[in-house]
Amino acid sequence: MKWLIGALLILGFSFAIGSDLLAYAMYSLLTLIAVSRWLSKNWAAQLSATRQCSQLKAEINDHVGIELELTNRGKLPVPWILLEDILSKKAFQHTPPSLELQSSRIKLTMLRASQSKKLQYHFKCNRRGFYQLGPTVLETGDLFGLHRRFQVRTEPQYLTVFPKIVSIDGYDLSSRRPIGEIKMTHRLFEDPTRIAGVRSYQEGDPLNRIHWRATARTGKLQSKIYESSTVAGLTIVLDFHENGFYGQHEPMRSELAVTAAISIANTVQQLGQQIGLLTNGRDAADRMRQQGWDVELDDREQARQAGTMINENDRLRPLHVPTQRSSEQFYRIQEILARVEISDGLDFAHLLLEAQSRVPRDATILAIISKENIPTTIALENMARQGFAVSAMINVYEHEQYAQISGPLIAAGIETYHLRDEDSVVHVCRRQILR
């Protein structure tokens, strides 16, 4: 546009001074601008791109390959095309990056009429997450650089990298006592090792139920009454609010919390018990764009922004996988924990209030917290007083900090675990199994 305005002004000036040579030069320049504009528009309209991804579900340390095919559908050659496949900025925020590129995702090329060319690149998955692959940004223009066209092509694909699972080697989980043996307010199973009292003998009571000392005192057969207990499994309540972490320890602490949650869920699932998850984090899938994959824009930065995931997410509803026993339960939890992101919405104390109506009383509640917070401590104590079986996993490195956070909880009768590093995940799981 600047060239066009400048040429028109100079052309008017040439008429004013009567310079035929200058006017001829401006006519030539205007013709060149018009032809260049038409060619660049025609070239851009004839370009198309497709993407293929080797896998959309990956584990940490997996290598993922991407293949882009660029095609010129027109009858004119395109002298230059700058091709860039957009990756999420989140993938490069930390060191090492979450997605570590092994080759370039940018290529400068030319295409003859009806020709296709491919760009192949791959990357290593270093961290769990939900990543947008694409769309593809194409830039082309005339040979003089007077007109450039920026286009967004191909719908994006979404890669899910699952969190790391710490296995408990050397343990036969099926032979161990299950997690979550707790005293219940309503009878589900009876624990013969805990006697609550005696009652009169009823027909059908086995001999090992008879309380012989009480029978001798009363002269009538008396039977034992056992305390109610159940093998309950676990409901994991994960704090993923931004105020629940220290910024200087990120992303290590939040990733360790997810690793602990998925590892414990895997252990409970293998034991054949019910398992559930509740967290105040946000689901990265909520930030997916639903449109805008085939547009033409004025510059490269606008094209990049048009294709990225939405940054804002005002979701306040917690992410919830209901506690139950199911063969699919672990995979639901794994999907949620792969996509969960730190949120600024519902804080953990309010999440625990929300949890009271969502979690069954026959399941142990395991809260995973990473920071000292008085409202959180009070909320956990209140749940314990209301009859819930509550445990807390404290995700800090220093022993002094762990002691400071765990002190009030232990005083309230809440069992605590120190989540210091990945090795402590194995230790916590073993403690649960051997309870």
KOLFIZA-624909 format. One record per atom (N, C-alpha, C): residue in one letter; y, z, x. Coordinates in steps of 0.02 Angstrom, whole numbers, padded with zeros to 5 digits, always signed. Atoms other than C-alpha are relative to their C-alpha. Layout:
! KOLFIZA-624909
aYZX...
END
This chain:
! KOLFIZA-624909
m-00060+00000+00041m+00000+00000+00000m+00063+00000+00043k-00058-00002-00044k+00120+00039+00143k+00013-00069+00031w-00007+00068-00028w+00085-00131+00221w+00029-00047-00051l-00025+00045+00053l+00117-00218+00055l+00074+00011-00013i-00071-00015+00012i+00282-00129+00025i+00043-00023+00059g-00038+00021-00059g+00338-00161+00203g+00008-00075+00004a-00003+00073-00002a+00295-00346+00194a+00048-00027-00052l-00046+00023+00052l+00389-00366+00030l+00073+00014+00018l-00068-00015-00021l+00543-00280+00100l+00024-00049+00054i-00020+00046-00053i+00543-00389+00255i+00009-00071-00028l-00008+00065+00032l+00517-00543+00146l+00068-00006-00035g-00066+00000+00032g+00670-00496+00044g+00056-00005+00051f-00051+00003-00053f+00768-00469+00204f+00005-00070+00030s-00001+00068-00028s+00715-00641+00268s+00038-00048-00046f-00039+00041+00046f+00786-00720+00110f+00074+00014+00007a-00071-00019-00005a+00947-00624+00133a+00033-00030+00061i-00030+00026-00062i+00974-00685+00311i-00016-00074+00009g+00017+00071-00003g+00900-00858+00278g-00046-00018+00057s+00046+00013-00055s+00761-00844+00408s-00066-00027-00028d+00062+00031+00025d+00622-00968+00361d-00061+00023+00039l+00056-00021-00042l+00513-00916+00508l-00025+00069-00019l+00019-00068+00020l+00516-00732+00458l-00032+00000-00069a+00029+00004+00067a+00481-00778+00277a-00071-00027+00003y+00067+00028-00008y+00332-00885+00331y-00049+00053+00026a+00043-00052-00028a+00264-00740+00433a-00019+00051-00053m+00015-00049+00052m+00278-00623+00285m-00046-00029-00053y+00047+00032+00047y+00193-00749+00170y-00072+00003+00028s+00066-00003-00032s+00050-00756+00295s-00029+00071-00003l+00024-00069+00001l+00040-00567+00304l-00021+00021-00071l+00018-00017+00069l+00040-00549+00114l-00066-00033-00021t+00064+00034+00014t-00099-00679+00102t-00058+00037+00033l+00052-00037-00036l-00198-00584+00233l-00016+00066-00036i+00011-00064+00036i-00173-00420+00137i-00040-00012-00063a+00035+00015+00063a-00231-00500-00026a-00073-00017+00012v+00069+00019-00015v-00385-00579+00052v-00040+00060+00025s+00034-00059-00026s-00429-00419+00146s-00018+00048-00056r+00012-00046+00056r-00412-00317-00012r-00058-00025-00043w+00054+00028+00041w-00524-00436-00110w-00067+00006+00035l+00063-00004-00037l-00656-00442+00027l-00027+00071+00003s+00024-00070-00006s-00664-00253+00051s-00026+00025-00067k+00023-00020+00066k-00679-00227-00137k-00067-00032-00017n+00063+00036+00013n-00816-00359-00150n-00057+00029+00041w+00052-00028-00043w-00912-00289-00002w-00024+00068-00026a+00018-00067+00023a-00906-00111-00069a-00041-00003-00064a+00035+00004+00064a-00964-00164-00242a-00072-00023+00007q+00067+00027-00009q-01119-00250-00172q-00047+00047+00038l+00041-00046-00039l-01182-00100-00073l-00037+00049-00046s+00039-00051+00035s-01320+00014-00137s-00042+00038+00051a+00038-00042-00046a-01419+00154-00058a-00052+00040-00038t+00053-00043+00027t-01580+00250-00091t-00021+00050+00053r+00021-00052-00047r-01648+00409-00014r-00071+00022-00017q+00066-00029+00008q-01824+00473+00013q-00006+00060+00046c+00008-00062-00038c-01865+00649+00069c-00075+00015+00008s+00071-00012-00013s-02031+00695+00149s-00028+00057-00041q+00021-00056+00041q-02039+00859+00051q+00061+00036-00026l-00055-00037+00031l-01929+00959-00067l-00017+00074-00006k+00020-00070-00005k-02025+01123-00047k-00022+00012+00071a+00015-00010-00071a-02032+01193+00129a-00003+00074+00016e+00003-00067-00028e-02070+01348+00229e+00046+00003+00061i-00040-00008-00060i-01966+01419+00370i-00039-00029+00060n+00026+00035-00059n-01995+01319+00532n-00031-00068-00016d+00023+00068+00017d-02050+01164+00435d+00052-00051+00021h-00044+00056-00015h-01978+00995+00485h+00000-00047-00060v-00008+00043+00059v-01910+00886+00344v+00032-00065+00023g-00026+00066-00017g-01881+00699+00361g+00036-00032-00058i-00039+00036+00050i-01751+00596+00267i+00004-00073+00021e-00007+00072-00013e-01750+00406+00253e+00048-00029-00051l-00049+00033+00041l-01598+00314+00185l-00006-00076+00009e+00002+00073-00004e-01607+00129+00143e+00064-00028-00031l-00064+00030+00020l-01442+00034+00132l-00011-00075-00011t+00012+00070+00018t-01443-00136+00046t+00065-00035-00019n-00055+00044+00020n-01315-00275+00033n-00026-00049-00051r+00025+00043+00053r-01347-00359-00134r+00041-00063-00009g-00045+00057+00008g-01206-00485-00114g-00020-00060+00042k+00012+00062-00037k-01199-00661-00042k+00044-00006+00062l-00044+00000-00058l-01069-00616+00089l-00022+00055+00048p+00017-00054-00048p-01105-00519+00250p+00054+00054-00001v-00046-00056-00006v-01025-00348+00269v+00006+00017+00074p-00006-00007-00073p-00953-00334+00446p-00010+00071+00026w+00011-00068-00024w-00955-00145+00457w-00007+00049-00059i+00012-00053+00050i-01018+00004+00357i-00013+00065+00038l+00013-00066-00027l-01008+00187+00403l-00037+00040-00053l+00045-00034+00047l-01151+00279+00319l-00007+00073+00020e+00008-00071-00014e-01155+00469+00306e-00036+00033-00058d+00035-00039+00051d-01280+00577+00212d+00026+00072+00003i-00033-00066+00002i-01194+00737+00157i-00053+00055-00005l+00040-00061+00004l-01278+00905+00188l+00045+00058-00017s-00038-00058+00022s-01223+01071+00116s+00032+00036+00059k-00034-00038-00052k-01093+01165+00219k-00035+00066+00014k+00036-00063-00008k-01197+01321+00190k-00053-00006+00054a+00054+00010-00048a-01330+01244+00302a+00024+00008+00072f-00026-00002-00069f-01214+01254+00454f+00047+00060+00012q-00046-00057-00006q-01123+01420+00427q-00017+00048+00056h+00022-00051-00047h-01225+01524+00548h-00031-00032+00062t+00033+00022-00062t-01301+01512+00721t-00064+00039+00010p+00009+00072+00008p-01432+01446+00727p+00011-00022-00072p-00012+00023+00069p-01395+01338+00575p-00062+00005-00043s+00057-00005+00045s-01504+01355+00422s-00042-00063+00001l+00034+00064-00009l-01547+01170+00435l+00023-00029+00067e-00018+00021-00068e-01551+01119+00618e-00017-00074+00009l+00009+00073-00005l-01524+00932+00637l-00033-00018+00066q+00034+00025-00059q-01641+00845+00758q+00023-00071+00018s-00027+00067-00011s-01556+00675+00742s+00061-00010-00045s-00063+00010+00034s-01394+00602+00675s-00010-00024-00072r+00001+00021+00070r-01362+00582+00488r+00058-00048-00015i-00056+00048+00006i-01217+00460+00520i-00019-00064+00038k+00017+00063-00033k-01238+00276+00562k+00054-00053-00015l-00046+00056+00007l-01119+00130+00592l-00041-00064+00008t+00042+00059-00002t-01197-00038+00553t+00035-00058-00036m-00022+00057+00039m-01170-00212+00479m-00059-00029-00037l+00053+00028+00041l-01269-00305+00347l+00015-00073-00015r-00006+00070+00022r-01299-00489+00320r-00014-00002-00076a+00012+00008+00072a-01315-00557+00144a-00072+00017-00017s+00067-00020+00026s-01463-00478+00050s-00042+00036+00053q+00037-00036-00053q-01510-00376+00204q-00001+00075-00015s+00006-00072+00007s-01569-00195+00206s-00011+00031+00069k+00012-00038-00061k-01565-00067+00346k-00014+00073-00018k+00020-00069+00013k-01634+00109+00360k+00031+00048+00051l-00021-00056-00042l-01566+00272+00429l-00051+00056-00009q+00049-00055+00003q-01695+00405+00471q+00025+00058+00042y-00016-00060-00039y-01657+00582+00523y-00043+00057-00026h+00040-00058+00021h-01745+00749+00514h+00032+00064+00025f-00028-00065-00018f-01705+00932+00528f-00054+00054-00006k+00045-00057+00001k-01791+01099+00553k+00029+00054-00046c-00021-00053+00047c-01783+01235+00418c-00004+00068+00036n-00002-00065-00035n-01727+01397+00502n+00009+00059-00046r-00016-00055+00044r-01680+01499+00350r-00013-00020-00072r+00015+00015+00070r-01731+01512+00168r+00064-00018-00037g-00059+00018+00038g-01615+01441+00037g-00013-00060-00045f+00002+00056+00047f-01578+01306-00091f+00055-00048+00023y-00047+00044-00035y-01496+01157-00006y+00005-00068-00035q-00011+00067+00028q-01419+00998-00074q-00003-00051+00056l+00005+00056-00047l-01468+00839+00018l+00033-00060-00032g-00037+00055+00029g-01342+00702-00014g+00057+00027-00043p+00011+00073+00004p-01259+00612-00094p+00020-00035+00065t-00016+00041-00058t-01227+00470+00027t+00071-00028-00008v-00068+00027+00000v-01048+00422+00072v+00001-00064+00041l-00005+00065-00034l-01017+00239+00116l+00074-00016+00010e-00068+00022-00016e-00859+00179+00202e-00003-00071+00027t-00005+00068-00026t-00817-00004+00227t+00072-00024-00010g-00068+00027+00007g-00662-00113+00235g+00007-00066+00037d-00012+00065-00033d-00582-00268+00307d+00000+00009+00076l+00004-00001-00073l-00585-00314+00491l+00064+00027+00033f-00064-00021-00029f-00402-00266+00517f+00016+00073-00016g-00012-00069+00017g-00415-00092+00444g+00056+00011-00050l-00054-00006+00050l-00287-00129+00308l-00024+00034-00064h+00028-00029+00062h-00402-00078+00164h-00068+00030+00015r+00064-00033-00007r-00543+00047+00167r-00025+00023-00069r+00032-00021+00063r-00664+00087+00027r-00049+00057+00015f+00045-00057-00008f-00753+00254+00010f-00038+00008-00066q+00042-00004+00060q-00898+00266-00111q-00053+00054+00008v+00055-00049+00003v-01021+00401-00162v-00059-00033-00033r+00060+00034+00026r-01195+00331-00185r-00060+00048+00005t+00064-00037+00005t-01368+00404-00225t+00010+00070-00028e+00000-00069+00025e-01398+00560-00327e-00030+00046+00053p+00026-00046-00051p-01429+00713-00218p-00070+00024-00018q+00063-00035+00009q-01597+00795-00195q+00009+00072+00022y-00008-00072-00014y-01624+00982-00182y-00062+00027+00034l+00054-00027-00041l-01729+01065-00049l-00003+00075-00008t+00011-00072+00004t-01802+01238-00077t-00040+00022+00061v+00034-00029-00058v-01847+01334+00081v-00020+00071-00019f+00024-00065+00022f-01955+01483+00037f+00009+00053+00054p-00009-00053-00050p-01927+01652+00120p-00064+00015+00037k+00057-00018-00042k-02040+01715+00257k-00039+00057-00032i+00044-00052+00025i-02189+01818+00202i-00033+00034+00060v+00031-00038-00054v-02243+01955+00321v-00068+00023-00025s+00068-00017+00021s-02431+01971+00306s-00023+00065+00032i+00028-00063-00026i-02529+02132+00331i-00068-00015+00028d+00063+00019-00032d-02662+02079+00454d-00045+00060+00009g+00049-00053-00013g-02820+02180+00469g-00014+00046-00058y+00011-00043+00058y-02815+02255+00295y-00034-00040-00056d+00033+00029+00058d-02935+02214+00154d+00033+00030-00062l-00041-00028+00053l-02813+02236+00011l-00042+00018-00061s+00039-00013+00060s-02947+02229-00123s-00038+00065+00003s+00039-00061-00007s-03032+02384-00054s+00044+00062+00001r-00045-00056-00005r-02876+02493-00050r+00020+00026-00069r-00025-00026+00063r-02804+02606-00183r+00063-00038-00019p-00057+00041+00020p-02675+02511-00285p+00066+00037+00006i-00067-00027-00005i-02489+02535-00274i+00021+00030-00067g-00034-00023+00060g-02394+02641-00398g-00039+00047-00044e+00035-00049+00041e-02507+02782-00456e+00050+00054-00019i-00054-00044+00021i-02385+02883-00560i-00019+00038-00063k+00011-00040+00060k-02383+03016-00693k+00038-00031-00058m-00029+00035+00057m-02350+02945-00865m+00016+00049-00056t-00016-00040+00058t-02270+03015-01022t-00045-00018-00059h+00048+00018+00052h-02398+02924-01130h-00065-00020+00034r+00065+00006-00030r-02584+02912-01099r-00022-00073+00004l+00030+00065-00010l-02651+02752-01024l-00069+00007+00032f+00062-00016-00034f-02784+02811-00902f+00002+00075+00017e+00004-00070-00019e-02844+02984-00854e-00022+00005+00073d+00016-00011-00069d-02850+03047-00676d-00045+00062+00005p+00046-00058-00002p-03005+03160-00654p+00015+00048+00056t-00017-00046-00055t-02929+03236-00497t+00056+00047-00018r-00056-00043+00020r-02785+03315-00594r-00013+00028-00069i+00017-00033+00063i-02826+03442-00730i+00064+00028-00031a-00060-00023+00035a-02690+03474-00859a-00015+00061-00043g+00017-00057+00043g-02785+03603-00964g-00071-00007-00026v+00067+00003+00030v-02939+03631-01073v+00007-00006-00076r+00004+00006+00073r-02989+03597-01253r-00072+00013-00021s+00068-00011+00025s-03139+03627-01364s-00043-00062+00012y+00048+00054-00013y-03292+03523-01327y-00004-00045-00061q+00008+00049+00053q-03306+03363-01429q-00063-00039+00013e+00062+00037-00006e-03465+03269-01463e+00011-00065+00039g-00006+00060-00042g-03489+03134-01332g+00032+00014+00067d-00029-00017-00065d-03398+03224-01191d-00055+00003+00053p+00052-00003-00052p-03496+03197-01028p-00003+00070+00032l+00009-00066-00031l-03563+03347-00933l+00052+00014+00054n-00048-00012-00054n-03443+03321-00788n+00069+00015-00026r-00065-00016+00029r-03299+03347-00909r+00003+00073-00023i+00002-00069+00025i-03355+03521-00962i+00029+00047+00053h-00031-00051-00044h-03251+03663-00887h-00043+00063-00006w+00051-00052+00006w-03389+03789-00850w+00031+00070+00003r-00030-00067-00003r-03276+03935-00805r+00032+00019-00066a-00031-00014+00065a-03177+03920-00966a-00054+00010-00053t+00055-00008+00047t-03341+03902-01061t-00029+00070+00006a+00028-00067-00011a-03405+04064-00982a+00046+00054-00028r-00047-00051+00024r-03246+04158-01028r+00003+00003-00076t-00009+00002+00073t-03238+04101-01209t-00066+00003-00038g+00065+00001+00033g-03423+04087-01246g-00011-00064-00040k+00007+00065+00033k-03395+03911-01316k+00013-00055+00050l-00010+00056-00046l-03404+03743-01231l+00072-00023+00000q-00069+00024-00008q-03235+03690-01163q+00000-00062+00046s-00006+00061-00040s-03188+03519-01094s+00067-00004+00035k-00062+00008-00039k-03059+03475-00964k+00046-00052-00032i-00050+00049+00019i-02898+03386-01008i+00032-00025+00065y-00028+00028-00061y-02841+03268-00871y+00071-00026-00011e-00067+00029+00003e-02664+03215-00832e-00004-00076-00007s-00002+00073+00009s-02619+03040-00883s+00030-00033+00062s-00027+00039-00056s-02592+02915-00744s-00020-00072-00009t+00016+00071+00006t-02598+02729-00721t+00011-00035+00066v-00013+00045-00056v-02609+02596-00589v+00052-00049-00025a-00056+00031+00035a-02439+02524-00626a+00028-00062+00033g-00033+00056-00032g-02388+02397-00497g+00073+00017+00016l-00066-00009-00028l-02207+02372-00452l+00051-00045-00034t-00059+00041+00018t-02037+02314-00513t+00049+00006+00058i-00047+00001-00056i-01928+02264-00365i+00070-00012-00027v-00070+00007+00021v-01742+02291-00397v+00041-00010+00064l-00032+00020-00062l-01644+02201-00261l+00076-00002-00007d-00073+00001+00000d-01460+02235-00226d+00024-00059+00042f-00027+00058-00035f-01376+02070-00182f+00074-00010-00016h-00073+00003+00011h-01195+02113-00221h+00035-00001+00068e-00034+00006-00064e-01069+02071-00085e+00023+00067+00028n-00020-00066-00024n-01013+02253-00077n-00060+00041+00025g+00059-00035-00022g-01192+02303-00038g-00020-00014+00071f+00016+00018-00068f-01189+02229+00137f+00062+00006+00044y-00054+00001-00050y-01085+02249+00294y+00006-00071+00027g-00011+00070-00020g-01007+02081+00340g-00023-00015+00070q+00018+00013-00070q-01041+02100+00526q-00076-00005+00010h+00073+00002-00007h-01228+02114+00493h-00031-00058-00038e+00026+00056+00039e-01243+01956+00390e-00009-00063+00043p+00046-00005+00058p-01348+01856+00360p-00064+00039+00014m+00063-00031-00020m-01479+01961+00450m-00025+00050-00051r+00022-00053+00045r-01482+02109+00330r-00021-00027-00068s+00019+00027+00066s-01484+02008+00169s-00065-00039+00005e+00062+00038-00008e-01621+01895+00237e-00059+00048+00009l+00054-00049-00008l-01723+02047+00289l-00018+00032-00067a+00014-00028+00066a-01706+02119+00114a-00043-00048-00041v+00040+00049+00036v-01774+01957+00041v-00070-00004+00029t+00066+00001-00032t-01916+01954+00168t-00041+00060-00022a+00036-00060+00022a-01962+02132+00121a-00022-00007-00073a+00016+00007+00072a-01956+02093-00066a-00058-00048-00011i+00053+00049+00011i-02066+01938-00055i-00065+00023+00031s+00061-00025-00032s-02189+02022+00064s-00034+00053-00042i+00028-00052+00044i-02211+02172-00050i-00028-00031-00064a+00025+00034+00059a-02227+02058-00201a-00067-00034+00013n+00062+00033-00019n-02362+01961-00110n-00057+00051+00005t+00050-00052-00007t-02455+02122-00069t-00024+00025-00068v+00017-00024+00066v-02448+02185-00248v-00040-00052-00039q+00036+00054+00035q-02504+02016-00315q-00073-00003+00024q+00068+00002-00026q-02655+02017-00200q-00042+00059-00023l+00036-00059+00026l-02700+02190-00264l-00017-00008-00073g+00016+00012+00070g-02709+02117-00439g+00041+00042-00048q-00042-00042+00043q-02569+02226-00507q+00059-00039-00027q-00060+00032+00028q-02417+02185-00611q+00058+00006+00049i-00057+00003-00046i-02260+02138-00517i+00058-00034-00036g-00059+00030+00030g-02082+02097-00569g+00059+00004+00048l-00060+00002-00043l-01909+02066-00496l+00062+00001-00044l-00065-00002+00032l-01732+02107-00549l+00052+00003+00055t-00051+00000-00051t-01579+02066-00444t+00067-00021-00029n-00067+00019+00021n-01391+02050-00463n+00028-00058+00040g-00022+00060-00036g-01383+01900-00347g+00008-00058-00048r-00008+00060+00042r-01337+01728-00412r-00050-00053+00021d+00048+00053-00012d-01451+01579-00425d+00039-00061+00025a-00035+00058-00029a-01395+01436-00311a-00006-00062-00044a+00010+00059+00044a-01464+01312-00438a+00054-00004-00054d-00053+00001+00050d-01323+01363-00556d+00061-00039+00024r-00058+00035-00028r-01200+01276-00438r-00012-00075+00008m+00014+00072-00005m-01280+01104-00452m+00049-00039-00043r-00040+00046+00039r-01165+00965-00507r-00046-00044-00042q+00040+00041+00045q-01227+00861-00652q+00022-00074+00000q-00025+00068-00001q-01124+00704-00619q+00045-00012+00060g-00046+00016-00055g-01011+00614-00496g-00034-00031+00060w+00037+00027-00056w-01138+00520-00391w+00012-00075+00011d-00013+00072-00008d-01069+00343-00411d+00074-00012-00013v-00072+00005+00008v-00881+00345-00385v+00031-00030+00062e-00037+00027-00056e-00751+00264-00274e+00064+00041+00008l-00055-00045-00013l-00618+00371-00191l+00044-00026+00056d-00052+00025-00046d-00466+00356-00079d-00013+00017+00073d+00012-00017-00069d-00526+00445+00077d-00067+00035+00007r+00066-00027-00014r-00680+00516+00161r-00007+00073-00022e+00005-00070+00019e-00640+00699+00129e-00008+00008-00075q+00009-00002+00073q-00622+00669-00058q-00072-00019-00018a+00069+00021+00014a-00790+00579-00055a-00049+00056+00016r+00045-00056-00018r-00871+00726+00034r+00004+00055-00053q-00008-00054+00049q-00798+00852-00088q-00029-00018-00068a+00027+00021+00065a-00851+00749-00238a-00075+00010-00005g+00072-00005+00002g-01032+00763-00188g-00028+00068+00014t+00026-00066-00018t-01045+00945-00136t-00013+00042-00062m+00014-00046+00054m-01111+01087-00242m+00062+00040-00018i-00057-00039+00023i-00988+01189-00345i+00000+00068+00035n-00004-00063-00036n-00925+01341-00250n-00001+00060-00047e-00006-00057+00045e-00886+01452-00399e-00060+00006-00045n+00053-00015+00047n-01016+01535-00506n+00017+00067-00032d-00022-00061+00034d-00958+01662-00636d-00056+00034-00038r+00057-00030+00034r-01132+01712-00689r-00002+00075+00012l+00006-00072-00005l-01147+01898-00726l-00070+00023-00021r+00067-00019+00022r-01321+01897-00802r-00047+00006+00060p+00045-00008-00058p-01450+01966-00678p-00058-00049-00002l+00060+00041-00005l-01596+01863-00617l-00060+00045-00012h+00053-00046+00021h-01753+01933-00694h-00066-00038-00007v+00069+00022+00011v-01939+01899-00679v-00036+00060-00032p+00030-00058+00034p-02022+02014-00809p-00062+00026+00035t+00057-00031-00033t-02149+02136-00740t-00063-00010-00041q+00063+00012+00034q-02323+02080-00785q-00052-00021+00051r+00055+00021-00043r-02492+02035-00714r-00016-00072-00018s+00011+00071+00013s-02509+01846-00698s-00011-00036+00065s+00013+00039-00061s-02574+01719-00574s+00061-00038+00022e-00060+00038-00016e-02406+01630-00582e+00059+00046+00019q-00056-00046-00008q-02301+01787-00561q+00031-00004+00069f-00026+00000-00067f-02285+01781-00373f+00042-00063+00013y-00035+00063-00012y-02230+01598-00374y+00068+00000-00035r-00066-00006+00033r-02091+01636-00499r+00047+00042+00043i-00042-00043-00043i-02028+01776-00388i+00019-00037+00064q-00013+00037-00061q-02042+01665-00235q+00056-00052-00010e-00052+00049+00015e-01934+01530-00317e+00068+00034-00006i-00063-00036+00008i-01800+01656-00366i+00026+00024+00067l-00022-00027-00064l-01795+01737-00195l+00019-00055+00050a-00021+00056-00043a-01782+01566-00111a+00071-00021-00016r-00065+00026+00022r-01627+01524-00213r+00054+00053-00005v-00049-00052+00014v-01541+01693-00230v+00054+00001+00054e-00058-00004-00044e-01367+01708-00155e+00039+00064-00015i-00042-00060+00009i-01250+01855-00129i+00053-00015-00052s-00045+00009+00058s-01142+01879-00284s+00056+00051+00002d-00055-00048+00008d-00977+01962-00326d+00005+00023-00073g+00000-00017+00071g-01027+01995-00506g-00021+00071-00014l+00025-00065+00022l-01133+02140-00570l-00018+00043+00060d+00018-00044-00056d-01138+02287-00449d-00067+00034-00013f+00069-00025+00004f-01301+02379-00415f-00007+00058-00049a+00004-00056+00047a-01261+02535-00515a-00005-00025-00072h+00004+00029+00068h-01231+02430-00672h-00065-00038-00009l+00065+00034+00004l-01386+02328-00631l-00055+00050-00018l+00051-00050+00015l-01490+02488-00635l+00005+00023-00073l-00008-00015+00071l-01416+02531-00805l-00031-00055-00043e+00029+00057+00035e-01464+02357-00862e-00076+00001+00005a+00072+00002-00013a-01638+02381-00788a-00039+00046-00047q+00036-00049+00041q-01681+02528-00901q-00031-00032-00062s+00028+00033+00059s-01708+02412-01048s-00044-00060+00018r+00037+00060-00020r-01794+02277-00946r-00065+00015+00036v+00060-00015-00040v-01926+02366-00841v-00045+00047-00039p+00047-00046+00035p-02083+02450-00909p-00004+00066+00036r+00006-00066-00030r-02108+02634-00881r-00066+00010+00038d+00063-00007-00036d-02284+02605-00817d+00000-00038+00066a-00006+00033-00065a-02219+02520-00660a+00048+00038+00044t-00045-00032-00048t-02144+02598-00505t+00060-00046+00012i-00060+00037-00017i-01964+02544-00475i+00015+00008+00074l-00016-00002-00071l-01931+02498-00294l+00069-00032+00009a-00068+00025-00010a-01744+02482-00260a+00010-00015+00074i-00015+00019-00069i-01694+02388-00102i+00076-00001+00007i-00072-00007-00009i-01520+02441-00047i+00017-00002+00074s-00019+00011-00070s-01422+02408+00113s+00063+00038+00020k-00064-00033-00016k-01268+02519+00104k+00005+00064-00041e-00011-00062+00036e-01219+02695+00057e+00049-00011-00057n-00042+00011+00058n-01148+02696-00118n-00014+00056-00050i+00010-00058+00044i-01121+02851-00226i-00021-00020-00070p+00023+00019+00067p-01134+02762-00396p-00073-00023+00000t+00070+00021-00004t-01299+02684-00339t-00046+00060+00005t+00041-00061-00007t-01368+02853-00285t-00005+00037-00067i+00000-00035+00065i-01318+02931-00452i-00043-00038-00050a+00039+00040+00047a-01396+02786-00549a-00075+00007+00014l+00071-00010-00017l-01562+02804-00455l-00024+00069-00020e+00019-00068+00019e-01563+02992-00483e-00008+00005-00076n+00004-00002+00074n-01531+02966-00670n-00064-00033-00024m+00063+00033+00020m-01677+02845-00683m-00060+00044+00014a+00055-00046-00016a-01790+02970-00597a-00004+00057-00051r-00001-00054+00049r-01735+03107-00718r-00026-00024-00068q+00022+00026+00064q-01774+02993-00865q-00074-00017-00001g+00072+00009-00001g-01955+02981-00812g-00025-00062+00035f+00022+00058-00038f-01957+02821-00712f-00024+00023+00069a+00023-00012-00069a-02056+02822-00550a+00043-00044+00046v-00050+00037-00040v-01921+02773-00424v-00013+00011+00074s+00001-00002-00073s-01934+02732-00239s+00059-00042+00025a-00056+00038-00027a-01797+02665-00126a-00017-00023+00071m+00007+00028-00067m-01807+02551+00025m+00070-00011+00027i-00068+00000-00027i-01653+02573+00134i+00003-00048+00059n-00002+00056-00047n-01609+02417+00232n+00057+00010+00050v-00049-00012-00053v-01514+02483+00384v-00038+00005+00066y+00033-00001-00066y-01549+02479+00571y+00000+00070+00031e-00007-00064-00034e-01485+02647+00634e-00036+00056-00038h+00035-00057+00031h-01590+02803+00602h+00050+00049-00032e-00050-00046+00027e-01432+02907+00575e+00025-00024-00068q-00024+00028+00063q-01372+02790+00439q-00053+00006-00054y+00055-00009+00048y-01543+02794+00357y-00003+00071-00026a+00003-00071+00020a-01542+02984+00357a+00057+00018-00047q-00058-00014+00042q-01368+02987+00281q-00010-00026-00071i+00010+00030+00066i-01416+02871+00137i-00059+00032-00036s+00062-00024+00031s-01590+02940+00107s+00004+00074-00020g-00003-00072+00013g-01540+03125+00107g+00008+00018-00074p-00008-00016+00071p-01472+03135-00072p-00058-00025-00043l+00055+00027+00039l-01615+03027-00136l-00062+00044+00007i+00059-00044-00011i-01750+03135-00056i+00010+00066-00036a-00014-00063+00035a-01665+03289-00127a-00012-00006-00075a+00012+00011+00072a-01682+03210-00300a-00072-00018-00014g+00071+00014+00010g-01868+03182-00273g-00018-00074+00003i+00012+00073-00005i-01854+02995-00237i-00027-00015+00069e+00030+00018-00064e-01969+02930-00102e+00039-00058+00031t-00039+00051-00034t-01878+02825+00029t-00040-00030+00057y+00031+00036-00055y-01931+02697+00158y+00056-00030+00043h-00050+00027-00046h-01835+02639+00312h-00018-00072+00016l+00009+00071-00015l-01820+02450+00319l+00045-00016+00060r-00039+00008-00062r-01764+02431+00500r-00003-00072+00025d+00009+00068-00023d-01836+02262+00547d-00064-00027-00033e+00059+00030+00031e-01981+02146+00504e-00062+00041+00012d+00059-00042-00013d-02107+02261+00586d-00005+00057-00050s+00002-00055+00048s-02057+02399+00466s-00022-00024-00069v+00026+00027+00063v-02100+02283+00320v-00075+00012-00004v+00072-00012-00003v-02282+02292+00373v-00015+00074-00009h+00011-00072+00004h-02269+02480+00392h+00009+00025-00072v-00012-00021+00069v-02196+02501+00217v-00057-00022-00046c+00056+00025+00041c-02331+02392+00139c-00063+00041+00011r+00060-00040-00014r-02467+02490+00226r+00005+00070-00031r-00009-00066+00031r-02393+02655+00167r-00012-00004-00075q+00010+00008+00072q-02393+02589-00011q-00075-00007-00016i+00071+00012+00013i-02573+02530+00001i-00041+00064+00007l+00040-00059-00015l-02636+02694+00072l+00020+00061-00040r-00022-00057+00040r-02548+02804-00055r-00058+00027-00042
END
